Amino acid sequence: MSLYDIEVTTIDGRRERLEAYRGQVLLIVNVASECGFTPQYEGLEALYRQYAADGFAVLGFPCDQFGHQEPGDEATIRDFCSTRYSVSFPMFAKIEVNGPHAHPLYRYLKAERGGLLGRRIKWNFTKFLVDRNGRVVQRYAPTVKPEKIAEDLPAYLQAR
């Protein structure tokens, strides 16, 4: 199985395969609206706007597994992201990232790039960088700001 075989649900309820993002550099992030790291939405959106034309996308996956920091439904999350942070990058339905009900995407990402807690996500705003070939090439802790990730992007965006 590859990353592109995984099916996800958009925040608007449409099912799609990650195949739709083949050939792009991706930053996949588990997000939450009431987290201390929530202001990172601003930096994530800035990255997306700066590099989208070069084949880059941020994919946001809301998760309520950490301190009940994403209590809203998809409509509430979508409205919050668009009105508070002008998010235009793709957002998806709320998922679990740890435990027996972890979404297949996060099972895949954690298997490819373990972290300090092994195959667990530590907190909201853990980020995975995926190259144009679907390889998970970096994992960033929640404390790593999008501006720091911007330093890594040119090398992956230039590779074809």
Phi, psi and omega in degrees: 000139175248169177306322186287349177277345187284134179263138179229167177242127179292166180295342177267005175091006178274137177272137175208158175265151177293355172308329180300342183251009180304137178087355178258156169273131185240144168241109184259127189226133170271122190244163176207146186276341185238040184251154175299337179268359182306325177301347176296343174308321181299312179292323178296317179295320179298317177300313181301312181295323182289322190246359182303319181294342178267006180092038180240142175219142169263134176242118183259128180239100179300143181215138182246027183272354185239101176065022179051046185266004174225067187283342186283167174274179185301320180296319179295317180297312180302314180296317179301311183296320183284320183279324183274322186234006180051040181295127176240353178285159183299131176242152186233171180295154180299137181224172169257144182248345179232162173085185186293341181254018179301138179298144179307327178300314183285332171298319179294309182301315182292327177291326181283323182221094175291165180233199179302328180261024181072239182262043177233153173268132184284317186195178175300151177069029165284138188235140177239127177261128183242131181280179184296342180264007178084012178271135176280111189255340179211149171232131183243138177292159178304330182286345180283119183280152179306327180300325178289322179295329179304333179293331182273337189297316185307320181299321181281327180288329180283334181288130179239000000 
